[in-house]
Amino acid sequence: MEKSSKVVEAQLANSSIRALSGSMVAFEGNVTFKSTGFGGGDGLVAGIKRRATGESLSLMECGGNGRVFLAVNGQYVAVVGLAGETLQVESQQLLAIAGNLQCNVTFAGLRGASTGQGLFTTTVTGQGQVALLSAGGPLIHLAVSPQYPLVVDPDAFVCARGNLSQSFVTDVSWRTAVGQGSGENFSLRWDGQGVVSIQPAER
């Protein structure tokens, strides 16, 4: 996959990619599109997960020969290569997957006590490329080390990679000071060694 600042181009040569449903803005060549449902897989288990979590991640398969151009609401696009690693992605920020990659969606917690809206993480593992969306500007990459754990706003979190563990910080008194006291009831804390990427604008 190749990208400009806000569009990703996938080149297909008797191959396929999975992309967010509705994200295709143009294509050329002999390309077919079909829904792949939840996380790129159909079936009973996928349906149960979708209903249980309320997750709205819906992917389509783009296959054949040609080029497909993907974009969503003018958001910035970043392409991340995986070589047997695991990437944890906020499900709303996943644009496309290419290569031998497996996906699984997990429920990470509630975004806000008042709305009850969920926070979902898509775990992508294997070899290939992942195209990510970033609102408000390009992704910002923040290093995490054992000496310097990182706390991020769940609405700014996009992805994490490395030897990292996630926990929830419920002491969010700082939110009141910056005018965010009525939204999320926790922040995300990352410990270990790795990189966490955030977007400049909140969801």
DRENKETI-620460 format. One record per residue (C-alpha): residue number from 0; residue in three letters; x negated, y negated, z. Coordinates in Angstrom, 3 decimals. Example, Ala and Ser with C-alpha at 12.3 -4.5 7.8 and 13.67 -1.06 7.14 Angstrom:
% DRENKETI-620460
0; ALA; -12.300; 4.500; 7.800
1; SER; -13.670; 1.060; 7.140
This chain:
% DRENKETI-620460
0; MET; 0.000; 0.000; 0.000
1; GLU; -1.180; -3.513; -0.814
2; LYS; 0.228; -6.683; 0.673
3; SER; 0.538; -10.390; 0.199
4; SER; 1.481; -12.458; 3.218
5; LYS; 5.174; -11.512; 3.096
6; VAL; 5.541; -8.686; 0.549
7; VAL; 4.063; -5.198; 0.474
8; GLU; 3.504; -3.372; -2.817
9; ALA; 3.588; 0.419; -2.850
10; GLN; 2.084; 2.146; -5.900
11; LEU; 3.652; 5.521; -6.623
12; ALA; 2.045; 8.217; -8.766
13; ASN; 4.271; 11.286; -8.467
14; SER; 4.430; 10.405; -4.787
15; SER; 6.787; 8.840; -2.279
16; ILE; 6.917; 6.504; 0.674
17; ARG; 9.504; 5.904; 3.377
18; ALA; 10.676; 2.333; 3.829
19; LEU; 13.211; 0.421; 5.867
20; SER; 16.615; 0.702; 4.198
21; GLY; 17.458; -2.481; 2.314
22; SER; 13.854; -3.724; 2.205
23; MET; 13.292; -3.163; -1.539
24; VAL; 13.194; -6.540; -3.331
25; ALA; 11.911; -5.312; -6.739
26; PHE; 10.546; -2.238; -8.475
27; GLU; 9.185; -1.179; -11.828
28; GLY; 8.745; 2.206; -13.411
29; ASN; 10.627; 5.453; -12.870
30; VAL; 11.459; 5.224; -9.168
31; THR; 14.342; 6.847; -7.299
32; PHE; 15.744; 5.919; -3.898
33; LYS; 17.552; 8.066; -1.363
34; SER; 18.447; 7.683; 2.287
35; THR; 16.373; 9.736; 4.705
36; GLY; 18.361; 8.792; 7.792
37; PHE; 16.874; 8.419; 11.229
38; GLY; 13.080; 8.210; 11.275
39; GLY; 12.807; 9.707; 7.805
40; GLY; 14.498; 12.990; 8.685
41; ASP; 18.076; 14.246; 8.487
42; GLY; 19.703; 16.890; 10.577
43; LEU; 21.478; 17.530; 13.828
44; VAL; 18.614; 16.569; 16.150
45; ALA; 18.122; 13.250; 14.356
46; GLY; 21.832; 12.486; 14.607
47; ILE; 21.926; 13.271; 18.312
48; LYS; 18.895; 11.051; 18.955
49; ARG; 20.420; 8.225; 16.960
50; ARG; 23.691; 8.358; 18.897
51; ALA; 22.011; 8.836; 22.275
52; THR; 19.679; 5.875; 21.915
53; GLY; 21.776; 3.573; 19.754
54; GLU; 18.690; 3.208; 17.585
55; SER; 19.342; 1.603; 14.217
56; LEU; 16.125; 2.591; 12.436
57; SER; 17.215; 3.733; 8.988
58; LEU; 14.683; 4.710; 6.336
59; MET; 14.920; 5.356; 2.600
60; GLU; 12.590; 7.442; 0.469
61; CYS; 11.144; 5.772; -2.625
62; GLY; 9.696; 8.341; -4.990
63; GLY; 8.423; 8.732; -8.544
64; ASN; 6.030; 6.708; -10.664
65; GLY; 5.787; 2.942; -10.540
66; ARG; 5.595; 0.089; -8.077
67; VAL; 7.973; -0.861; -5.286
68; PHE; 7.941; -4.259; -3.583
69; LEU; 9.222; -4.496; -0.002
70; ALA; 10.052; -7.511; 2.171
71; VAL; 12.419; -8.430; 5.021
72; ASN; 13.713; -11.948; 5.698
73; GLY; 10.438; -13.671; 4.846
74; GLN; 8.584; -11.985; 7.706
75; TYR; 4.834; -11.498; 7.480
76; VAL; 3.529; -8.032; 6.596
77; ALA; 0.495; -6.179; 7.946
78; VAL; -0.737; -2.783; 6.701
79; VAL; -2.439; -0.503; 9.246
80; GLY; -4.378; 2.622; 8.280
81; LEU; -4.225; 5.703; 10.494
82; ALA; -6.766; 8.540; 10.412
83; GLY; -5.331; 11.085; 12.809
84; GLU; -4.480; 8.433; 15.389
85; THR; -1.207; 7.481; 17.027
86; LEU; 0.437; 4.095; 16.613
87; GLN; 3.241; 2.956; 18.901
88; VAL; 5.511; 0.555; 17.010
89; GLU; 8.520; -1.440; 18.157
90; SER; 11.151; 0.139; 15.918
91; GLN; 12.487; -3.132; 14.482
92; GLN; 9.004; -4.022; 13.189
93; LEU; 8.477; -0.893; 11.068
94; LEU; 8.685; -1.647; 7.321
95; ALA; 7.173; 1.362; 5.528
96; ILE; 5.215; 4.601; 5.980
97; ALA; 2.969; 6.230; 3.370
98; GLY; 0.970; 9.434; 3.670
99; ASN; 1.104; 12.461; 5.948
100; LEU; 2.692; 10.755; 8.951
101; GLN; 5.189; 11.977; 11.519
102; CYS; 7.623; 9.673; 13.332
103; ASN; 9.487; 9.995; 16.586
104; VAL; 11.635; 7.352; 18.280
105; THR; 11.621; 7.089; 22.071
106; PHE; 13.649; 4.888; 24.398
107; ALA; 11.326; 2.548; 26.302
108; GLY; 13.815; 0.685; 28.496
109; LEU; 16.395; -2.062; 28.509
110; ARG; 15.515; -5.408; 26.985
111; GLY; 17.794; -7.394; 29.243
112; ALA; 20.095; -6.600; 32.114
113; SER; 22.706; -9.020; 30.818
114; THR; 22.857; -7.655; 27.245
115; GLY; 21.970; -4.016; 27.852
116; GLN; 20.089; -4.054; 24.538
117; GLY; 17.529; -1.278; 24.269
118; LEU; 13.813; -1.351; 23.559
119; PHE; 12.750; 1.482; 21.266
120; THR; 9.280; 2.600; 20.287
121; THR; 8.531; 4.583; 17.141
122; THR; 5.470; 6.788; 17.554
123; VAL; 3.680; 7.313; 14.225
124; THR; 0.988; 10.008; 14.112
125; GLY; -1.214; 11.445; 11.356
126; GLN; -3.044; 10.169; 8.305
127; GLY; -1.728; 7.385; 6.092
128; GLN; -0.639; 3.767; 6.127
129; VAL; 2.007; 1.892; 8.075
130; ALA; 3.422; -1.474; 6.988
131; LEU; 4.540; -3.666; 9.893
132; LEU; 6.670; -6.800; 10.095
133; SER; 5.690; -9.887; 12.077
134; ALA; 8.011; -12.853; 12.646
135; GLY; 6.675; -16.402; 12.869
136; GLY; 3.215; -15.687; 11.439
137; PRO; 0.599; -12.956; 11.014
138; LEU; 0.068; -10.389; 13.755
139; ILE; -2.067; -11.384; 16.738
140; HIS; -4.361; -8.562; 17.930
141; LEU; -5.199; -8.494; 21.646
142; ALA; -7.862; -6.202; 23.100
143; VAL; -7.101; -4.154; 26.206
144; SER; -9.882; -2.790; 28.421
145; PRO; -9.907; -1.090; 31.829
146; GLN; -11.075; -4.388; 33.356
147; TYR; -8.429; -6.449; 31.557
148; PRO; -4.951; -4.910; 31.360
149; LEU; -2.474; -6.822; 29.204
150; VAL; 1.088; -7.948; 29.954
151; VAL; 3.285; -8.907; 26.996
152; ASP; 6.831; -10.066; 26.405
153; PRO; 8.827; -7.098; 25.031
154; ASP; 10.335; -9.385; 22.373
155; ALA; 6.855; -10.254; 21.067
156; PHE; 5.429; -6.703; 21.117
157; VAL; 4.886; -5.117; 17.681
158; CYS; 2.472; -2.189; 18.076
159; ALA; -0.269; -0.585; 20.160
160; ARG; -3.079; 1.824; 19.329
161; GLY; -5.858; 3.426; 21.300
162; ASN; -6.091; 5.196; 24.652
163; LEU; -3.343; 3.135; 26.278
164; SER; -0.629; 3.741; 28.820
165; GLN; 2.499; 1.604; 29.025
166; SER; 4.336; 0.602; 32.173
167; PHE; 6.917; -1.983; 33.143
168; VAL; 6.291; -5.102; 35.195
169; THR; 9.451; -6.084; 36.999
170; ASP; 7.991; -9.123; 38.767
171; VAL; 8.801; -11.591; 36.006
172; SER; 8.893; -14.774; 38.070
173; TRP; 6.698; -16.435; 35.427
174; ARG; 9.667; -16.296; 33.035
175; THR; 11.599; -18.804; 35.110
176; ALA; 8.675; -21.217; 34.929
177; VAL; 8.577; -21.058; 31.130
178; GLY; 12.339; -21.115; 30.670
179; GLN; 12.921; -17.411; 29.971
180; GLY; 14.523; -16.384; 33.217
181; SER; 17.872; -15.262; 31.801
182; GLY; 16.698; -12.698; 29.227
183; GLU; 14.537; -9.633; 29.706
184; ASN; 14.307; -8.090; 33.144
185; PHE; 10.765; -6.777; 32.661
186; SER; 7.532; -7.208; 30.786
187; LEU; 5.349; -4.533; 29.190
188; ARG; 1.982; -3.780; 30.788
189; TRP; -0.759; -1.950; 28.889
190; ASP; -3.693; -0.277; 30.644
191; GLY; -6.686; 1.567; 29.198
192; GLN; -8.728; 0.915; 26.075
193; GLY; -7.197; -0.205; 22.791
194; VAL; -5.466; -2.979; 20.891
195; VAL; -1.951; -4.390; 21.281
196; SER; -0.515; -6.471; 18.448
197; ILE; 2.152; -9.111; 18.991
198; GLN; 4.092; -11.490; 16.764
199; PRO; 4.141; -15.278; 17.298
200; ALA; 7.973; -15.438; 17.370
201; GLU; 10.296; -13.510; 19.647
202; ARG; 13.010; -11.200; 18.356
